[in-house]
Amino acid sequence: MAMPRPADVPSDLLEEFRLDTAEHLPRCEQLLIELESHPQDGSRLRELFRLVHTIKGSLGYVELNHLLPLPQAMEDVLDRLREGSLQFDSLLGDILLLSLDQLRNLIDAALGRAEMPNQQQIASQCQALQALASAPEARQTEIRRTLLQHLDPETRLQPVEIGHGQISQLLAEHGIEASADLEFFAELMTASEHRSPYWHGRGLRLLSLALGMNETAGQPVEPEQLAAAVCLHDLGMAFLPLDLLHKEGELNREERKQIQSHPRQACELLKRMPAWDAAGEIILQHQEHADGSGYPKGLHEDEIHPGALLLNIADTFDARTHERAHQTMSKRPRLRAILEINNLADQQFSAYWVEIFNRTLQLRPELAHR
């Protein structure tokens, strides 16, 4: 059931409100992404506070007063940040991003464009934000983690054992014959996932998203070659020392060189199997960037295999949604990962394939929930 629209507010005023919020909310999200890289930037923080305050004022102007508690609670948190009594970090950024998304849902429901969210959950969220705003520094991390898990219940990362049958079924769904070679590649991928507990289930997620994106685009990449590339693209990583794979701090030059060698290692293995030349090219180039800033050769978009452009996005999405796994056993909210990928269109990523990524998740949202 949708929320009732305010009866006494002219439709043109409601439309103006809708257009304004459609502009303000994405800008708020953009500022939160930027603040993670510039947490001390007072100008960005002031602009963010001003936009949330504007949205709150507009809600009152169009008589949507029942929606005010959420932006007010967000404003309380932002006010503490402006004062310097709270510190911005990625956890708080995630919380505010999810709160913005919830506010968008509430507004859509109030305008008759969506179903009404659970009001008890919204009230609980507002109370938690207010508690966060007033909590002492010693309790900040605990409250932030609890609130993030409340907002995104899937933040707990449970290791998933992937069976051979699941991969075969996925390949069949995309019309891919499970040849002896592909079965071997899938077994190597599954075995490599046991190298680190934080890799469990990753291969099946990547296969699902990569093949789904390729299908959305009309299969410009031969599905069998793409599947082989996904299975083997990070095989070289499994032969690196565990202390390097799990290192939390910044990598030194030698460590970075070791990490960046992994595409060549898997590609060299496939050179012994000429039928998989395209898969080898995809693997070698999957860390190249559209703007030429990637490795190993610094190629630009028009020089990169489309399968590599596609895989770079799918790989990054999975990394972003699981990047804190070895530190907190927590996944980042999908919303943040999607925004970060879109912000890097025409830089790290091909703008064309970013659009394919967006369309794929719109058509098949379950691919983002695996």
C-alpha positions in Angstrom: 0.0 0.0 0.0 1.3 3.4 -1.0 1.3 6.4 1.4 -1.5 8.9 0.8 -0.4 12.0 -1.0 -1.0 15.4 0.7 -4.5 16.4 -0.5 -4.2 20.2 -0.3 -0.8 20.6 -2.1 -1.1 21.6 -5.8 0.2 19.0 -8.2 2.7 21.4 -9.8 4.2 22.1 -6.4 4.6 18.4 -5.7 6.2 17.9 -9.2 8.7 20.7 -8.4 9.5 19.0 -5.1 10.0 15.7 -6.9 12.4 17.3 -9.4 14.3 19.1 -6.7 14.8 16.0 -4.6 15.7 14.0 -7.7 18.6 16.5 -8.1 19.6 16.8 -4.4 19.7 13.1 -3.4 22.3 12.0 -6.0 24.4 15.0 -5.1 24.3 14.0 -1.5 25.4 10.5 -2.5 28.3 11.9 -4.5 29.4 14.1 -1.6 29.5 11.0 0.7 31.6 9.1 -1.7 34.0 12.1 -2.0 34.1 12.5 1.8 35.6 9.0 2.2 38.7 10.2 0.3 38.5 13.7 1.9 37.1 13.2 5.4 38.3 16.5 6.7 36.9 18.6 3.8 34.7 21.1 5.5 33.2 22.5 2.3 31.9 19.2 1.2 30.5 18.5 4.6 28.8 21.9 4.7 27.2 21.3 1.3 26.0 17.9 2.4 24.4 19.4 5.5 22.8 22.2 3.5 21.3 19.8 1.0 19.8 17.5 3.7 18.5 20.6 5.5 16.9 21.8 2.2 15.2 18.4 1.6 13.9 18.5 5.2 12.5 22.0 4.7 10.9 21.0 1.4 9.2 18.1 3.0 7.5 20.4 5.4 6.6 22.8 2.6 4.6 20.1 0.7 3.0 18.8 4.0 5.0 15.6 4.2 5.7 16.2 7.8 5.5 12.5 8.7 8.8 12.0 6.8 10.7 14.6 8.7 12.2 12.4 11.5 14.7 10.6 9.1 16.3 13.7 7.6 16.3 15.4 11.0 18.2 12.4 12.5 20.6 12.5 9.6 21.0 16.3 10.1 21.9 15.6 13.8 24.7 13.3 12.7 26.0 15.8 10.1 25.8 18.6 12.7 28.1 16.6 15.0 30.5 16.0 12.1 30.6 19.7 11.3 31.4 20.5 15.0 34.2 17.9 14.9 32.7 15.9 17.8 32.2 13.0 15.3 34.7 11.7 12.8 33.8 10.6 9.3 34.8 7.1 8.3 33.7 4.5 5.7 31.2 2.9 8.2 29.5 6.2 8.8 29.5 6.9 5.0 27.8 3.6 4.4 25.2 4.4 7.1 24.4 7.8 5.6 24.3 6.4 2.1 21.7 3.7 3.1 19.8 6.4 5.0 19.6 8.5 1.9 18.3 5.5 0.0 15.7 4.9 2.6 14.7 8.6 2.4 14.3 8.3 -1.3 12.0 5.3 -0.8 9.9 7.2 1.7 9.5 10.1 -0.7 8.6 7.8 -3.6 6.0 6.1 -1.4 4.6 9.5 -0.3 4.2 10.6 -4.0 2.4 7.4 -4.9 5.4 6.0 -6.8 6.3 3.0 -4.5 5.0 0.9 -1.7 5.3 2.2 1.9 8.4 1.0 3.8 8.0 -0.5 7.2 7.3 2.4 9.5 8.5 0.6 12.6 11.9 0.0 11.0 12.1 3.7 9.9 11.4 4.8 13.5 14.0 2.4 14.8 16.5 3.7 12.3 15.9 7.3 13.3 16.4 6.5 17.0 19.6 4.7 16.1 20.9 7.7 14.1 20.1 10.0 17.0 21.9 7.6 19.4 24.9 7.7 17.1 24.9 11.4 17.1 25.0 11.6 20.9 27.1 8.6 21.7 30.6 9.0 23.3 33.6 8.3 21.2 34.3 5.1 22.9 31.1 3.6 21.7 31.1 5.0 18.2 32.5 1.9 16.4 30.2 -0.5 18.1 27.1 1.6 17.4 28.1 2.2 13.7 28.6 -1.5 13.1 25.3 -2.4 14.7 23.4 0.3 12.8 25.0 -0.7 9.5 23.9 -4.3 10.1 20.4 -3.1 10.9 20.3 -1.0 7.7 21.8 -3.8 5.5 21.1 -7.1 7.2 23.3 -9.0 4.7 26.4 -7.3 6.0 27.5 -10.5 7.7 29.7 -12.5 5.3 29.2 -16.2 5.7 31.6 -18.5 3.8 29.7 -20.4 1.1 30.7 -23.8 -0.2 30.2 -23.9 -3.9 29.4 -27.3 -5.4 30.4 -28.4 -8.9 26.7 -28.8 -9.8 26.0 -25.1 -9.2 28.6 -24.0 -11.7 27.5 -26.6 -14.3 23.9 -25.4 -13.8 24.9 -21.8 -14.2 26.9 -22.5 -17.4 23.9 -24.4 -18.8 21.6 -21.5 -18.1 23.8 -19.4 -20.4 23.9 -22.0 -23.1 27.5 -23.0 -22.4 28.5 -26.6 -22.8 30.5 -27.8 -19.8 33.5 -29.1 -21.9 36.3 -31.1 -20.2 38.4 -27.9 -20.3 35.8 -25.7 -18.7 35.1 -28.3 -16.0 38.9 -28.3 -15.3 39.0 -24.5 -15.1 36.0 -24.5 -12.7 37.7 -27.1 -10.5 40.8 -24.9 -10.4 38.7 -21.9 -9.5 36.9 -23.8 -6.7 40.2 -25.2 -5.4 41.8 -21.8 -5.3 39.0 -20.4 -3.2 40.1 -22.7 -0.4 43.4 -20.8 -0.4 41.7 -18.1 1.7 38.5 -18.2 3.7 37.6 -14.8 2.3 37.4 -16.1 -1.3 34.6 -18.7 -0.7 31.8 -18.3 -3.2 33.5 -15.5 -5.1 33.9 -17.4 -8.4 30.2 -18.3 -8.7 29.2 -14.7 -8.0 31.6 -13.4 -10.6 30.5 -16.0 -13.2 26.8 -15.0 -12.6 27.4 -11.3 -12.9 29.9 -11.4 -15.8 27.7 -13.8 -17.9 24.6 -11.8 -17.0 26.3 -8.5 -18.2 27.5 -10.2 -21.4 23.9 -11.4 -22.1 22.5 -7.9 -21.5 24.9 -6.6 -24.0 23.9 -9.2 -26.7 26.9 -11.5 -26.0 29.6 -9.6 -27.7 32.1 -11.8 -25.9 32.0 -15.6 -26.6 30.4 -17.0 -23.5 32.7 -20.0 -23.2 35.8 -17.8 -23.4 34.4 -15.4 -20.8 33.5 -18.2 -18.5 37.1 -19.6 -18.8 38.5 -16.1 -18.1 36.4 -15.7 -15.0 37.4 -19.1 -13.7 41.2 -18.4 -14.1 41.7 -14.7 -14.0 42.9 -14.6 -10.4 44.5 -18.0 -10.3 47.9 -16.4 -10.0 46.8 -14.7 -6.7 46.4 -18.2 -5.1 50.2 -18.7 -5.4 51.1 -15.5 -3.4 52.0 -15.7 0.3 49.0 -15.5 2.6 50.5 -12.7 4.7 50.6 -10.6 1.4 47.0 -11.6 0.4 45.7 -10.6 3.8 47.8 -7.6 4.5 45.7 -4.7 5.8 48.2 -1.9 5.4 49.5 -0.2 2.3 51.6 -2.4 0.0 55.2 -1.6 -0.6 56.7 -1.5 -4.1 57.8 -5.1 -4.2 54.5 -6.3 -2.8 52.6 -4.3 -5.4 54.8 -5.8 -8.1 54.0 -9.3 -6.9 50.2 -8.6 -6.9 50.4 -7.0 -10.4 52.1 -10.1 -11.8 49.0 -12.3 -11.3 47.3 -11.7 -14.7 50.4 -12.8 -16.6 50.8 -16.0 -14.7 47.3 -17.3 -15.6 47.7 -16.0 -19.1 51.0 -17.9 -19.6 49.2 -21.1 -18.5 46.5 -20.7 -21.1 49.1 -20.2 -23.9 49.6 -24.0 -23.8 45.9 -24.3 -24.8 45.4 -22.4 -28.1 41.7 -23.0 -28.1 41.5 -20.5 -25.2 43.5 -17.6 -26.7 40.6 -15.1 -26.2 40.2 -16.1 -22.5 44.0 -15.6 -22.1 43.7 -12.1 -23.6 40.8 -11.2 -21.2 42.8 -12.5 -18.2 45.9 -10.5 -19.2 43.9 -7.3 -19.6 41.4 -7.5 -16.8 43.3 -5.0 -14.7 43.7 -2.5 -17.6 41.7 0.7 -17.2 39.7 2.6 -19.8 41.8 5.8 -19.3 45.1 3.9 -19.6 46.0 3.9 -15.9 45.8 0.1 -15.4 48.4 -2.7 -15.7 50.3 -4.5 -17.1 50.5 -2.5 -20.3 48.6 0.7 -19.6 46.2 0.1 -22.5 43.3 2.4 -23.3 39.7 1.4 -23.8 39.8 0.9 -27.5 42.8 -1.4 -27.1 41.2 -3.6 -24.4 39.2 -6.8 -25.0 35.5 -6.2 -24.2 35.6 -9.2 -22.0 38.3 -7.6 -19.9 36.4 -4.3 -19.7 33.4 -6.3 -18.5 35.3 -8.4 -16.0 37.0 -5.4 -14.5 33.6 -4.1 -13.4 32.3 -7.4 -12.2 35.5 -8.1 -10.3 35.5 -4.6 -8.7 31.9 -4.9 -7.7 32.6 -8.1 -5.8 35.7 -6.6 -4.2 33.8 -3.5 -3.1 31.0 -5.5 -1.6 33.4 -7.8 0.2 36.5 -5.6 0.7 36.4 -5.5 4.5 35.9 -9.2 4.8 39.3 -9.9 6.2 39.1 -7.1 8.7 35.5 -7.1 10.0 33.8 -10.1 8.2 31.5 -7.4 6.9 30.4 -6.6 3.3 30.0 -3.1 2.1 26.4 -2.1 1.1 25.7 -2.7 -2.6 24.5 0.8 -3.0 27.9 2.2 -2.3 29.6 -0.2 -4.7 27.2 0.7 -7.5 27.8 4.4 -6.9 31.6 4.0 -6.8 31.6 2.1 -10.1 29.4 4.7 -11.8 31.7 7.5 -10.5 34.6 5.8 -12.2 33.0 5.6 -15.7 35.4 6.8 -18.4 38.2 6.5 -15.8 38.9 3.0 -14.5 35.8 1.6 -16.3 34.3 1.8 -19.8 31.2 4.1 -19.7 29.5 1.7 -22.1 30.1 -1.3 -19.8 29.1 0.7 -16.7 25.7 1.3 -18.4 25.5 -2.4 -19.2 26.3 -3.2 -15.5 23.5 -0.8 -14.3 21.0 -2.3 -16.8 21.9 -5.8 -15.8 21.3 -5.1 -12.1 18.0 -3.4 -13.0 16.8 -6.4 -15.0 18.2 -9.0 -12.7 18.6 -7.5 -9.2 19.3 -11.0 -7.7 22.8 -10.8 -9.2 23.7 -8.1 -6.7 22.5 -10.2 -3.8 24.5 -13.4 -4.2 
